[in-house]
């Protein structure tokens, strides 16, 4: 394959030095993932798994301001509208990639330089080393489009301190690089102008990756979220959406502008997606292995993409861009526990998600 042919691929998978390198290459779409990208990444990881010349995996992006903006949800929503099997196939393959990364025998380094959302978090978090920069913007904003923090989000978020998981899942709050480091979503904070040096040195000496990243790291600015940890733990203490909103409203009535803003933010999200997300964060810690997490999340997602809120959320945010979704139902009070539990019922055996079989 010529250099020109490689450059036109949505994922550039190459061996450089002693590393296998996966470079996301859809800059006009902020490197959002389509099914072929997911499959190409998995294929490369399979090829490198037993390759003695590949000691480490590097995941970054070719150019532009985003590491990975997530899955290509507009296409997925259109697939649901026309032929659901295509949308299900995307998530089936995406979760296989996530699981493959999570269980991979060689360490990975993700360079979260720029927008890192949804599916981008899903390919970064399984890596042993996760590098944030001053340009990092990380979020799990799925409730905005009627779904939930998937790609292992239940596992990653539920292990954060205090009630941070509930806050991030419900609000889709955006974290900068310093905040990612503070919450341990990132392992290192490296200025963007040092990334090329970091990659070159790691590809040459992968056995020194931790030392190299330590040497090139810089002291980050103060993590702004540190000022709100007590608020988050207090207002998001409940596992019931109505109780969280009521707590925020009470804070707003007492003059807390932060609480008022977050209450408004949550009210703009899909109530069903918010309730499913809260339930996920209760269930995920009890999934013994990552394979169990992926199986559960796939079952939830299969049902959520059928729910009208997914297509409506994508329409309002990404297609018509009027930011006026008509959620169904529109109020949390109209959603009972049985309605939420239905999303968590196991799929029939023939429809269940399965990992790669080695």
Secondary structure in CASP SS format (residue, H / E / C, confidence):
PFRMAT SS
TARGET T0000
AUTHOR 0000-0000-0000
METHOD secondary structure of the structure
MODEL  1
X C 1.00
X C 1.00
X H 1.00
X H 1.00
X H 1.00
X H 1.00
X H 1.00
X C 1.00
X C 1.00
X C 1.00
X E 1.00
X E 1.00
X E 1.00
X E 1.00
X E 1.00
X E 1.00
X C 1.00
X C 1.00
X E 1.00
X E 1.00
X E 1.00
X E 1.00
X E 1.00
X E 1.00
X C 1.00
X C 1.00
X H 1.00
X H 1.00
X H 1.00
X C 1.00
X C 1.00
X C 1.00
X E 1.00
X C 1.00
X H 1.00
X H 1.00
X H 1.00
X H 1.00
X H 1.00
X H 1.00
X H 1.00
X H 1.00
X H 1.00
X H 1.00
X H 1.00
X H 1.00
X H 1.00
X H 1.00
X C 1.00
X C 1.00
X C 1.00
X C 1.00
X C 1.00
X C 1.00
X C 1.00
X E 1.00
X E 1.00
X E 1.00
X E 1.00
X E 1.00
X E 1.00
X C 1.00
X C 1.00
X C 1.00
X C 1.00
X E 1.00
X E 1.00
X E 1.00
X C 1.00
X C 1.00
X E 1.00
X C 1.00
X H 1.00
X H 1.00
X H 1.00
X H 1.00
X H 1.00
X H 1.00
X H 1.00
X H 1.00
X H 1.00
X H 1.00
X C 1.00
X H 1.00
X H 1.00
X H 1.00
X H 1.00
X H 1.00
X H 1.00
X H 1.00
X H 1.00
X H 1.00
X H 1.00
X H 1.00
X H 1.00
X H 1.00
X H 1.00
X H 1.00
X H 1.00
X H 1.00
X H 1.00
X H 1.00
X C 1.00
X C 1.00
X C 1.00
X C 1.00
X C 1.00
X E 1.00
X E 1.00
X E 1.00
X E 1.00
X E 1.00
X C 1.00
X C 1.00
X E 1.00
X E 1.00
X E 1.00
X C 1.00
X H 1.00
X H 1.00
X H 1.00
X H 1.00
X H 1.00
X H 1.00
X C 1.00
X C 1.00
X C 1.00
X C 1.00
X E 1.00
X E 1.00
X E 1.00
X E 1.00
X C 1.00
X C 1.00
X C 1.00
X C 1.00
X E 1.00
X E 1.00
X E 1.00
X C 1.00
X C 1.00
X H 1.00
X H 1.00
X H 1.00
X H 1.00
X C 1.00
X C 1.00
X C 1.00
X C 1.00
X C 1.00
X C 1.00
X C 1.00
X H 1.00
X H 1.00
X H 1.00
X H 1.00
X H 1.00
X H 1.00
X C 1.00
X C 1.00
X C 1.00
X C 1.00
X C 1.00
X H 1.00
X H 1.00
X H 1.00
X H 1.00
X H 1.00
X H 1.00
X H 1.00
X H 1.00
X C 1.00
X C 1.00
X C 1.00
X E 1.00
X E 1.00
X H 1.00
X H 1.00
X H 1.00
X H 1.00
X H 1.00
X H 1.00
X C 1.00
X C 1.00
X C 1.00
X C 1.00
X C 1.00
X E 1.00
X E 1.00
X E 1.00
X C 1.00
X H 1.00
X H 1.00
X H 1.00
X H 1.00
X H 1.00
X H 1.00
X H 1.00
X H 1.00
X H 1.00
X H 1.00
X H 1.00
X H 1.00
X H 1.00
X C 1.00
X H 1.00
X H 1.00
X H 1.00
X H 1.00
X H 1.00
X H 1.00
X H 1.00
X H 1.00
X H 1.00
X H 1.00
X H 1.00
X E 1.00
X C 1.00
X C 1.00
X C 1.00
X C 1.00
X C 1.00
X C 1.00
X H 1.00
X H 1.00
X H 1.00
X H 1.00
X H 1.00
X H 1.00
X H 1.00
X H 1.00
X H 1.00
X H 1.00
X H 1.00
X H 1.00
X C 1.00
X C 1.00
X C 1.00
X C 1.00
X C 1.00
X H 1.00
X H 1.00
X H 1.00
X H 1.00
X H 1.00
X H 1.00
X H 1.00
X H 1.00
X H 1.00
X H 1.00
X H 1.00
X H 1.00
X H 1.00
X C 1.00
X C 1.00
X C 1.00
X H 1.00
X H 1.00
X H 1.00
X H 1.00
X H 1.00
X H 1.00
X H 1.00
X H 1.00
X H 1.00
X H 1.00
X H 1.00
X C 1.00
X C 1.00
X C 1.00
X H 1.00
X H 1.00
X H 1.00
X H 1.00
X H 1.00
X H 1.00
X H 1.00
X H 1.00
X H 1.00
X H 1.00
X H 1.00
X H 1.00
X H 1.00
X H 1.00
X H 1.00
X H 1.00
X C 1.00
X C 1.00
X C 1.00
X H 1.00
X H 1.00
X H 1.00
X H 1.00
X H 1.00
X H 1.00
X H 1.00
X H 1.00
X H 1.00
X H 1.00
X H 1.00
X H 1.00
X H 1.00
X H 1.00
X H 1.00
X C 1.00
X C 1.00
X C 1.00
X H 1.00
X H 1.00
X H 1.00
X H 1.00
X H 1.00
X H 1.00
X H 1.00
X H 1.00
X H 1.00
X H 1.00
X H 1.00
X H 1.00
X C 1.00
X C 1.00
X C 1.00
X C 1.00
X C 1.00
X C 1.00
X C 1.00
X C 1.00
X C 1.00
X C 1.00
X C 1.00
X C 1.00
X H 1.00
X H 1.00
X H 1.00
X C 1.00
X C 1.00
X H 1.00
X H 1.00
X H 1.00
X H 1.00
X H 1.00
X H 1.00
X H 1.00
X H 1.00
X C 1.00
X C 1.00
X C 1.00
X C 1.00
X H 1.00
X H 1.00
X H 1.00
X C 1.00
X C 1.00
X C 1.00
X C 1.00
X C 1.00
X C 1.00
X C 1.00
END
